[in-house]
Amino acid sequence: MSQDTSSNAQASSVGVSSSVPSPSVMGTYGRLNVVFDHGEGSWLTTTTGERYLDFGSGIAVNALGHAHPKLVAALTEQAAKLWHTSNLYRIEGQERLAERLCAASFADAVFFCNSGAEACEGAIKAARRYQYVLGKPERNRIITFEGSFHGRTLATIAASGNPKHLEGFGPEMPGFDRIAAGGFTADNLSAVEAAITEETAAIMIEPIMGEGGIRVVPNDFLRGLRELCDTHGLLLIIDEVQTGIGRTGKFFAHEWAGIEPDIVSVAKGIGGGFPLGAVLATNEAAKGMVPGTHGSTFGGNPLAVAVGSAVVDTVLEPGFLEEVQRKALRLKQELARLKDEFPDVILEIRGSGLLLGLRLKPAVGDAIAACMDEKLLCVIAGDNVMRLIPPLNVTDEDLAVAINRLTKSLARLSSG
Ligand SMILES: *Cc1c(COP(=O)(O)O)cnc(C)c1O
């Protein structure tokens, strides 16, 4: 009751940030008690004027940092013209972005949605529909991997199989065969082969398990999956929601393995902070996705695709991805130096491109808090890993500031 009273008492000051989070927002997140007011580049400023260096990028979303002039212009120009028409009509921006994505990748066609989970759901639906139109409706099961993360919808929590995400949300959606975490070895690949049955439609994997602890899937393993899919008539779905759109220094992370998937899910970085997701597919894999089979009211609306196009155009500018690779190498070298300096804090450096993780000895929550104290934002991942995911266009100057702040943060956790 006392809580009710206090929220009533605050009704007259709605919108004013207080020192405690509002109980009116459903408590599904464990949030840090900081409120940001505005951002620029790799920097965020709180409502009380404190500046933080953002090496979390809103969980790999702000691919080009905050308030990028091109993205602001794309959004405001579109906002003044047209916000939404629905997919009952052609949307020029969608066609343009789809063509750009196809020209830059394995894909022939794109379905637009609004989030990563939706993109993964769309990918799963496309794979099932593909087998269905081939006359094999019994082929509807998807092989996935323990420790993966594909989103929080009922299908994607079943795909990932994280017990914490499934608990209390039963019945668990059937149709997924999860491979036990096995370190992506040859043995693990044999386990995948053994799991393939006459009911298998596809294999779905993240090229780097992001939420699961920045575990990089070796190129050989991805190539092995491609071969298994070819041999058994399965589709290979690569979940690039976190790794796509330049995050690893290639447009897509699977390019490092030299493979061509059948379906790819993207979200996070593609909208640069505007909600946008997409399913990319070959014409063959998209065969079943004919009018009426799938849809999204908001999917690829004019505002989202205007920003998405500006992001993709920027990432595909000559030299941009090379710069990501250069800065990634520099950051990784600095992290290796920190690991030598603080062997009692950093156990392992993981990741690729500007998706890097530090597996820590102390609790990762303590490390995130120490970084917060130094005004550096990082993101937690599974396996006691701290994620460093700066904007792709982070400056060398900001990289140096981050290393400096990280050094101070880790020194607090070190006993040496
Ligand atoms: C974040 C993420 C998702 C889910 O994206 P949402 O936009 O939160 O639904 C799916 N797959 C991967 C690999 C992700 O990193």
Ligand as a Chemical Component Dictionary entry (heavy atoms), coordinates in Angstrom:
data_LIG
# 
_chem_comp.id                   LIG 
_chem_comp.type                 NON-POLYMER 
_chem_comp.pdbx_formal_charge   0 
_chem_comp.three_letter_code    LIG 
# 
loop_
_chem_comp_atom.comp_id 
_chem_comp_atom.atom_id 
_chem_comp_atom.alt_atom_id 
_chem_comp_atom.type_symbol 
_chem_comp_atom.charge 
_chem_comp_atom.model_Cartn_x 
_chem_comp_atom.model_Cartn_y 
_chem_comp_atom.model_Cartn_z 
_chem_comp_atom.pdbx_ordinal 
LIG C1 C1 C 0 20.201 -9.952  -29.232 1  
LIG C2 C2 C 0 20.137 -11.198 -30.029 2  
LIG C3 C3 C 0 18.920 -11.751 -30.435 3  
LIG C4 C4 C 0 17.595 -11.184 -29.998 4  
LIG O1 O1 O 0 17.399 -9.877  -30.436 5  
LIG P1 P1 P 0 16.194 -8.985  -29.852 6  
LIG O2 O2 O 0 16.227 -7.772  -30.720 7  
LIG O3 O3 O 0 16.499 -8.725  -28.426 8  
LIG O4 O4 O 0 14.951 -9.786  -30.019 9  
LIG C5 C5 C 0 18.937 -12.871 -31.246 10 
LIG N1 N1 N 0 20.094 -13.416 -31.635 11 
LIG C6 C6 C 0 21.289 -12.913 -31.264 12 
LIG C7 C7 C 0 22.539 -13.554 -31.762 13 
LIG C8 C8 C 0 21.355 -11.801 -30.437 14 
LIG O5 O5 O 0 22.539 -11.322 -30.044 15 
# 
loop_
_chem_comp_bond.comp_id 
_chem_comp_bond.atom_id_1 
_chem_comp_bond.atom_id_2 
_chem_comp_bond.value_order 
_chem_comp_bond.pdbx_ordinal 
LIG C1 C2 SING 1  
LIG C2 C3 SING 2  
LIG C2 C8 DOUB 3  
LIG C3 C4 SING 4  
LIG C3 C5 DOUB 5  
LIG C4 O1 SING 6  
LIG O1 P1 SING 7  
LIG P1 O2 DOUB 8  
LIG P1 O3 SING 9  
LIG P1 O4 SING 10 
LIG C5 N1 SING 11 
LIG N1 C6 DOUB 12 
LIG C6 C7 SING 13 
LIG C6 C8 SING 14 
LIG C8 O5 SING 15 
# 
